[in-house]
Structures are given as C-alpha cells and as structure tokens.
Amino acid sequence: MSQRATATLDDLLVTPEATILETMSVIDRSGLEVALVCAPGRKLVAVVTDGDIRRAILAGRPLDTRIGEIGNRRFTSLPPDALRPDAIRLMLERSFKSIPVVDAHGVLQDLHTLRTALLGQRTESWAVVMAGGKGERLGELTTAIPKPMLPLGDRPMLQHIVEHLVAHGIRRIFLSVNHYAKMIEDHFGDGSRFLCSVEYLREDRPLGTGGALALLPQAPTAPLLVMNGDLMTNINLSRLLAFHRSGEFSISIALREHIIQVPFGVVELDGARVRRLVEKPKLDYKINAGIYTIDPAVLPLIVRDRLYPITELIERCLKDGRSVGAYHMQEAWNDIGLPDEYAKAQRG
C-alpha cells in the first residue's frame, strides 16, 4: 500500500453511496488505512478501515456494495479541543491507527493518525522510570505485585506512565527494576507493542534514583527525563524539556503546589510579645514532584555501586555552583504512596 504522507482530509472522504472498490482506491492512495464516510455538510456517518473491507469481502460482499452498508457507524471520536497527547494515548490504549475529530453537530473537523502524530512529535531524550521499589507503605496491596503494576482503570500504573512518555515523543525508555522485576519485564517486553523501546536497569540491591542512572548502558546525548514509577500525572513533558533547555540547567525539578490549611488561629511572636494574629492561615509549599530533567554532563558525578538518592546529585550540583531549575507544573499529579491515595486515584 502506498505511504502518501501528504494526504489531506479531503483525500479520505467518501459518500455513503461509494462502492467498496471506490473506497479501496481512496484508502490505497492515502496510505492511512482509513476512509471517512460523510453525508452532505461533512457530517461523519461512518469510518471504514482496510480491515473492515477485508472482512466484508471474505463474507462474500461484492465490490459494488455501497460502503455505507459496511462502515462502522459506532466509531470513537474526539472533540475539537482534545489535546494531541490525549489523542495519542487513546489510540495506543485501544489499538486504533486513527481517530476522527468531530464537533458537537457531528461535523468532521480533523483526523488524528498514530503514524503521523508519532512521526511529527519525537524527541532525542530518553526516559528512566524508577519501578524497583517494594511499596511497603501500601501494605497487603503489594505483597504479590510491585507497586508500579497496581491497576488503575484497565491497566497498570506503570503502563499509564509509559504511554504518557510515548505521547510526548519519547521512544527509548528504561525501567529500573528490582522487586518482582520479572512481572514488569513480562508485561512490557521490548516495548514494541507500546511503540517504543523498553530496556531494563536491573538493581541487584536498591541503588536509589541517582544510583540507578549509573546503570545506563551508554551516556545519553540529550537531556534525560527521570521520574518515579508510582505517579499519576498528565504533566506536559515536552514543556518541561523545553524549560530545561532554555534555562541551560544542569538539573530541572518539577514542583507541585501543596497547600496546608491550618485549622486554628496562629499567633506570631516577637520574644514574649505578640506581634500579630493570623486566622487559619494557608501554608503554601512547593514540593518535589519526583520528575526531573538531567543534563548528560552531570551524570558522571553519580557515585556508583551504592545507594545514591537523586537529592544527593542535586545537592552536589548546588554545591558546585551548577544551575538547578524549578519547573512549576500546573497539571494533575498524584503520588501513590498510601492505600488512601491509591483508592483516590482509582476513583479518578
């Protein structure tokens, strides 16, 4: 089949009266393996893939059959304001190669395709995801399963992370594993079914986030994304990488706002004298979200073969006068550390 990368939306349109043979020609010319069946006014009434056509022919349908009779009228679509990473994630989740964009009136607006989306958004950065922890604070939930493999919805937490990385153009992903490593390796394999390469950094003993990075088989040539494997977040990783590069930082730390509401009036003192009263103040902290971008030049600072938290690497950079960036993320974020937090994440 041809691979015409310049196919426009108009090239994919057929009317319900078009024949199977005519629709096959449309699909072949575009190379996108789909045709869009539209009524007047571009109202999308059905979606037809090359697989739909093959099944119809195998069922004995003649080539002059109207395509409106075999098209999928119960297609999945997205609204015009859907973000591209969300579209990519949905296509990966459901093994779709494309998904139409339809407005509230059913009018076709656009088509997301997995092939063009992934080719159009790619970064040279790798990602390392820390997936070797025991998750002891989660108690019985992790006695037979590693914490990153706890299910959220219809798939493991770690799969959400991998798919999010892929949606932001990251194609080489390392999973640092230790506890129940085989379960993780059996699920992700080489990563091909997630449209990326997955490799494993095997910790014989806990090395910490920094220490695990010393296991990389080669030095990266672009900023390295590092994140904990027990997070649920839709952080814009492309924006984080752009922030890191533009600031020329050695390390960038993603920060999340954490507000604590004090339920009492607070008294501020100056020695034995009352300076002022503050009624039920809010304490606003910027907490470490467990997501980092690291310049390859600082990786040799990591001490090998011992527990080396990434905070130690950050402190070394600060001590050496290297620049450390603070990226203030605004997106949803949840650290799955306790049973209550896991239950909250399951509820969405």
Backbone torsions as a table, in degrees:
resi	resn	phi	psi	omega
1	MET	NA	143.2	-177.9
2	SER	-68.0	159.1	-179.8
3	GLN	-123.0	63.9	-177.6
4	ARG	-76.8	101.9	-174.7
5	ALA	-73.8	-14.5	-174.7
6	THR	-98.5	14.6	179.8
7	ALA	-59.9	134.3	177.2
8	THR	-96.9	171.1	179.6
9	LEU	-60.6	-38.4	-180.0
10	ASP	-61.5	-29.5	-179.8
11	ASP	-68.0	-16.2	-175.3
12	LEU	-99.0	-3.8	-172.2
13	LEU	-87.0	138.3	170.5
14	VAL	-136.4	157.5	176.1
15	THR	-89.1	162.0	177.6
16	PRO	-60.2	-22.4	-178.4
17	GLU	-85.0	-8.7	178.9
18	ALA	-61.8	148.8	-179.6
19	THR	-84.7	167.2	174.5
20	ILE	-57.7	-43.7	-178.4
21	LEU	-62.5	-43.0	178.5
22	GLU	-64.1	-38.2	-179.7
23	THR	-69.5	-36.9	175.9
24	MET	-58.7	-38.7	179.5
25	SER	-65.5	-40.5	178.0
26	VAL	-62.7	-45.7	-179.4
27	ILE	-64.0	-40.8	-178.7
28	ASP	-66.1	-40.1	-177.7
29	ARG	-67.1	-36.8	-176.1
30	SER	-79.6	-31.4	-176.5
31	GLY	74.6	7.8	-176.6
32	LEU	-99.8	1.4	173.1
33	GLU	64.0	26.2	-179.5
34	VAL	-152.6	148.6	169.8
35	ALA	-129.9	148.4	-176.3
36	LEU	-112.6	119.7	-176.2
37	VAL	-91.3	113.9	-174.3
38	CYS	-122.6	139.5	170.9
39	ALA	-84.6	173.8	177.9
40	PRO	-53.2	145.4	-176.8
41	GLY	80.7	13.6	179.2
42	ARG	62.0	29.4	175.2
43	LYS	-76.4	119.0	-175.9
44	LEU	-76.5	121.0	-177.9
45	VAL	-110.5	-21.4	-179.4
46	ALA	-163.6	158.0	174.8
47	VAL	-121.7	136.0	-178.6
48	VAL	-125.9	126.2	174.8
49	THR	-105.2	167.5	177.1
50	ASP	-63.2	-28.2	176.3
51	GLY	-66.4	-37.7	177.1
52	ASP	-61.2	-41.7	-178.9
53	ILE	-67.9	-42.7	178.7
54	ARG	-59.8	-43.0	-179.9
55	ARG	-65.2	-37.6	179.4
56	ALA	-65.6	-42.0	179.8
57	ILE	-65.9	-42.3	178.2
58	LEU	-63.9	-27.2	178.3
59	ALA	-82.0	0.7	175.8
60	GLY	94.9	10.3	179.0
61	ARG	-71.3	131.5	177.3
62	PRO	-70.9	159.3	-176.0
63	LEU	-69.3	-14.1	178.1
64	ASP	-94.7	12.5	176.0
65	THR	-65.4	138.2	177.2
66	ARG	-65.1	132.6	-176.0
67	ILE	-66.6	-25.4	177.1
68	GLY	-61.8	-18.5	-179.5
69	GLU	-82.4	-21.6	-175.9
70	ILE	-117.3	-8.6	-179.1
71	GLY	-66.2	153.8	178.6
72	ASN	-81.6	109.0	-179.1
73	ARG	-89.6	-4.9	178.9
74	ARG	-109.7	47.4	-176.2
75	PHE	-75.4	157.3	173.6
76	THR	-91.4	137.5	179.1
77	SER	-137.5	169.3	176.8
78	LEU	-123.7	152.6	176.2
79	PRO	-77.2	162.8	-177.4
80	PRO	-60.1	-25.7	-177.2
81	ASP	-89.6	6.6	178.6
82	ALA	-68.5	138.5	179.6
83	LEU	-80.4	149.8	-178.0
84	ARG	-59.6	-43.6	177.2
85	PRO	-57.5	-35.2	177.5
86	ASP	-67.1	-37.9	178.2
87	ALA	-65.6	-43.5	179.3
88	ILE	-62.8	-43.0	-178.8
89	ARG	-62.5	-41.7	179.4
90	LEU	-64.1	-41.4	179.4
91	MET	-65.0	-39.2	177.9
92	LEU	-66.4	-42.5	-178.8
93	GLU	-60.4	-41.4	-171.9
94	ARG	-105.4	8.7	179.3
95	SER	58.1	36.5	174.3
96	PHE	-86.5	146.8	172.8
97	LYS	-95.0	-16.9	178.1
98	SER	-157.1	162.2	177.5
99	ILE	-151.5	127.1	-177.4
100	PRO	-77.4	154.6	174.9
101	VAL	-106.9	121.7	-173.0
102	VAL	-130.9	136.0	179.5
103	ASP	-81.5	-177.4	-175.1
104	ALA	-64.1	-17.7	179.8
105	HIS	-98.4	8.2	178.8
106	GLY	81.3	11.9	-177.5
107	VAL	-88.5	130.3	-179.7
108	LEU	-65.8	129.8	179.9
109	GLN	-113.0	-36.7	-174.4
110	ASP	-166.3	178.6	176.6
111	LEU	-141.9	120.6	171.1
112	HIS	-85.2	130.7	173.8
113	THR	-121.6	138.9	-176.6
114	LEU	-63.7	-40.9	-176.9
115	ARG	-63.4	-50.4	-177.4
116	THR	-72.0	-33.2	179.7
117	ALA	-65.7	-44.1	-177.7
118	LEU	-73.9	-33.6	176.7
119	LEU	-70.9	-30.3	-176.5
120	GLY	-81.4	-18.7	-178.1
121	GLN	-129.5	102.7	-177.6
122	ARG	-145.3	139.4	178.1
123	THR	-124.6	150.5	177.3
124	GLU	-79.0	-8.4	180.0
125	SER	-69.7	145.1	171.2
126	TRP	-98.1	169.7	174.8
127	ALA	-130.8	142.7	172.8
128	VAL	-120.2	125.1	-179.7
129	VAL	-114.6	126.5	-178.3
130	MET	-81.2	108.3	-174.5
131	ALA	-127.9	24.5	-175.0
132	GLY	-104.0	-0.8	-176.4
133	GLY	-72.8	156.8	-178.6
134	LYS	-84.6	-21.9	-179.5
135	GLY	64.8	41.4	-174.4
136	GLU	-63.2	-28.1	-179.5
137	ARG	-67.9	-15.5	179.0
138	LEU	-88.1	1.3	173.3
139	GLY	61.8	-131.0	-174.4
140	GLU	-64.7	-20.1	-178.8
141	LEU	-60.2	-27.9	-175.0
142	THR	-115.8	22.9	177.2
143	THR	-74.1	-25.4	-177.9
144	ALA	-126.6	7.5	-177.4
145	ILE	-150.4	139.4	176.9
146	PRO	-68.5	146.6	-176.4
147	LYS	-52.4	-45.2	-178.4
148	PRO	-63.4	-15.3	-179.4
149	MET	-97.2	5.9	174.5
150	LEU	-61.9	136.3	-176.5
151	PRO	-74.2	138.7	169.2
152	LEU	-128.3	111.2	-171.9
153	GLY	71.4	-130.7	-175.1
154	ASP	-99.6	12.9	-179.4
155	ARG	-155.3	164.3	-176.9
156	PRO	-67.9	155.4	177.8
157	MET	-54.2	-42.7	-177.4
158	LEU	-65.8	-30.7	177.2
159	GLN	-67.7	-37.5	174.4
160	HIS	-55.2	-43.8	-177.4
161	ILE	-66.2	-47.1	-179.6
162	VAL	-59.8	-44.6	-179.5
163	GLU	-66.0	-34.4	177.6
164	HIS	-66.6	-40.5	177.3
165	LEU	-62.5	-45.4	179.7
166	VAL	-62.3	-39.2	179.8
167	ALA	-62.2	-22.9	178.3
168	HIS	-101.5	20.3	170.1
169	GLY	86.4	11.0	-179.7
170	ILE	-90.0	124.7	-173.4
171	ARG	-111.4	-15.3	178.2
172	ARG	-119.6	115.3	-174.0
173	ILE	-125.4	131.4	175.7
174	PHE	-108.5	132.1	175.1
175	LEU	-109.1	120.1	177.0
176	SER	-84.7	117.6	-170.5
177	VAL	-125.3	153.1	175.5
178	ASN	-155.1	-72.2	-177.7
179	HIS	-70.8	123.0	-178.5
180	TYR	52.0	43.9	-175.6
181	ALA	-59.5	-39.0	-174.8
182	LYS	-62.2	-34.7	179.3
183	MET	-62.9	-39.7	178.1
184	ILE	-69.4	-44.2	-178.7
185	GLU	-65.3	-37.9	178.6
186	ASP	-65.4	-34.3	-178.1
187	HIS	-74.4	-43.7	-173.5
188	PHE	-94.5	-23.0	-180.0
189	GLY	53.3	-134.7	179.2
190	ASP	-89.7	2.5	176.9
191	GLY	87.7	-4.1	-172.9
192	SER	-61.9	-33.6	-179.6
193	ARG	-74.9	-9.4	174.3
194	PHE	-105.4	11.4	177.2
195	LEU	62.4	39.1	176.6
196	CYS	-153.5	177.6	172.5
197	SER	-103.9	125.8	176.6
198	VAL	-113.3	126.1	176.3
199	GLU	-125.1	163.9	-170.7
200	TYR	-122.4	133.6	172.4
201	LEU	-103.4	105.7	-171.9
202	ARG	-93.0	114.6	179.1
203	GLU	-91.4	115.9	175.0
204	ASP	-68.9	-27.1	175.3
205	ARG	-146.1	157.7	-178.0
206	PRO	-58.1	128.5	-178.4
207	LEU	-113.5	-7.4	-175.7
208	GLY	79.0	166.8	-176.6
209	THR	-61.5	-41.5	179.7
210	GLY	-69.9	-46.3	-177.9
211	GLY	-60.6	-35.0	179.7
212	ALA	-63.8	-30.4	-178.5
213	LEU	-66.4	-23.6	177.7
214	ALA	-70.1	-10.4	178.9
215	LEU	-88.0	-4.1	179.0
216	LEU	-56.3	136.5	-175.8
217	PRO	-68.7	-20.3	178.2
218	GLN	-155.5	163.9	-178.9
219	ALA	-78.9	134.7	175.5
220	PRO	-70.1	157.8	178.2
221	THR	-108.2	-2.8	179.9
222	ALA	-132.7	163.1	178.5
223	PRO	-52.0	138.4	-175.0
224	LEU	-100.1	128.0	173.8
225	LEU	-88.0	132.7	178.9
226	VAL	-130.7	132.5	178.6
227	MET	-150.1	154.0	176.4
228	ASN	-70.5	149.3	-177.0
229	GLY	-89.7	10.3	-178.8
230	ASP	-119.7	31.6	-178.3
231	LEU	-109.1	145.6	167.0
232	MET	-118.5	112.4	-176.3
233	THR	-154.7	152.0	172.4
234	ASN	-113.7	33.7	179.1
235	ILE	-52.6	139.9	177.7
236	ASN	-79.1	95.2	-176.0
237	LEU	-68.5	-30.6	177.3
238	SER	-63.1	-40.0	179.1
239	ARG	-69.2	-38.3	177.3
240	LEU	-61.5	-45.0	178.9
241	LEU	-63.4	-40.4	179.3
242	ALA	-64.7	-40.6	177.0
243	PHE	-60.3	-45.0	-178.0
244	HIS	-62.0	-44.9	-178.1
245	ARG	-68.3	-43.6	-175.8
246	SER	-65.7	-31.3	179.3
247	GLY	-87.8	-6.3	-178.4
248	GLU	51.2	45.8	-178.7
249	PHE	-84.0	152.6	172.2
250	SER	-75.5	-42.0	175.3
251	ILE	-140.5	141.5	171.1
252	SER	-118.6	137.5	-179.4
253	ILE	-113.4	126.1	173.6
254	ALA	-77.1	129.2	-177.9
255	LEU	-114.6	146.6	179.0
256	ARG	-124.5	138.2	177.4
257	GLU	-72.9	133.4	178.1
258	HIS	-132.5	112.1	-176.1
259	ILE	-104.9	129.4	176.6
260	ILE	-110.8	122.3	177.5
261	GLN	-90.7	112.7	177.3
262	VAL	-77.3	123.0	-173.9
263	PRO	-81.0	5.5	-177.3
264	PHE	-125.9	162.2	169.2
265	GLY	-71.0	138.6	-177.0
266	VAL	-110.1	136.2	179.1
267	VAL	-105.4	124.1	176.2
268	GLU	-99.4	130.1	-172.5
269	LEU	-111.9	154.1	169.2
270	ASP	-127.0	89.0	-172.0
271	GLY	68.3	-123.7	179.4
272	ALA	-91.4	0.0	-176.2
273	ARG	-102.4	143.0	174.8
274	VAL	-78.6	122.6	-179.6
275	ARG	-87.3	-43.9	176.0
276	ARG	-168.0	163.0	175.8
277	LEU	-107.7	136.5	176.3
278	VAL	-123.1	117.4	-174.6
279	GLU	-84.9	115.7	175.8
280	LYS	45.0	63.2	-176.9
281	PRO	-71.4	158.9	172.4
282	LYS	-103.9	129.9	177.3
283	LEU	-100.2	120.1	-174.7
284	ASP	-106.2	112.2	179.4
285	TYR	-112.6	150.2	171.5
286	LYS	-104.9	110.8	-174.0
287	ILE	-102.9	154.7	177.4
288	ASN	-70.7	121.0	-176.4
289	ALA	-86.8	-0.5	178.8
290	GLY	75.8	25.5	178.8
291	ILE	-131.9	127.7	-172.7
292	TYR	-136.2	155.6	168.0
293	THR	-123.6	129.2	-172.1
294	ILE	-124.3	130.2	175.3
295	ASP	-73.1	135.4	-178.9
296	PRO	-55.2	-26.5	-176.2
297	ALA	-65.6	-21.4	-177.7
298	VAL	-94.6	-8.4	-178.2
299	LEU	-61.3	-35.1	177.5
300	PRO	-63.2	-13.4	177.9
301	LEU	-72.2	-17.3	-176.6
302	ILE	-68.7	132.2	176.1
303	VAL	-82.1	123.7	-174.1
304	ARG	-82.3	159.2	169.6
305	ASP	62.3	29.3	170.9
306	ARG	-154.1	165.0	177.3
307	LEU	-61.0	121.7	-175.8
308	TYR	-140.0	91.8	179.1
309	PRO	-63.2	151.2	180.0
310	ILE	-66.4	-24.1	176.2
311	THR	-62.4	-30.2	177.5
312	GLU	-67.8	-37.7	176.8
313	LEU	-66.7	-41.5	178.9
314	ILE	-63.1	-44.9	179.2
315	GLU	-62.9	-36.1	177.7
316	ARG	-64.7	-41.5	178.6
317	CYS	-63.1	-43.1	179.1
318	LEU	-63.7	-41.2	179.6
319	LYS	-63.4	-36.5	-179.1
320	ASP	-81.0	-1.4	-179.2
321	GLY	80.5	16.8	177.5
322	ARG	-79.5	154.2	-175.5
323	SER	-84.4	127.6	177.9
324	VAL	-117.8	122.9	-175.6
325	GLY	-92.6	149.0	177.4
326	ALA	-113.6	108.8	-179.8
327	TYR	-98.7	116.2	-177.5
328	HIS	-88.9	100.7	-179.5
329	MET	-81.2	146.2	-179.1
330	GLN	-111.1	-11.8	-173.1
331	GLU	-77.9	170.2	179.0
332	ALA	-61.0	144.8	-178.2
333	TRP	-154.5	135.1	178.4
334	ASN	-146.0	122.3	177.8
335	ASP	-93.0	114.0	-175.3
336	ILE	-85.3	87.3	-176.3
337	GLY	-114.1	-25.8	-176.1
338	LEU	-128.5	157.6	-179.2
339	PRO	-54.0	-38.9	-179.9
340	ASP	-64.3	-38.8	179.4
341	GLU	-68.1	-38.6	177.3
342	TYR	-64.7	-43.1	178.8
343	ALA	-63.2	-39.6	177.9
344	LYS	-63.4	-42.8	179.5
345	ALA	-65.1	-36.1	178.4
346	GLN	-64.8	-34.4	179.5
347	ARG	-74.8	-13.2	179.7
348	GLY	82.6	NA	NA
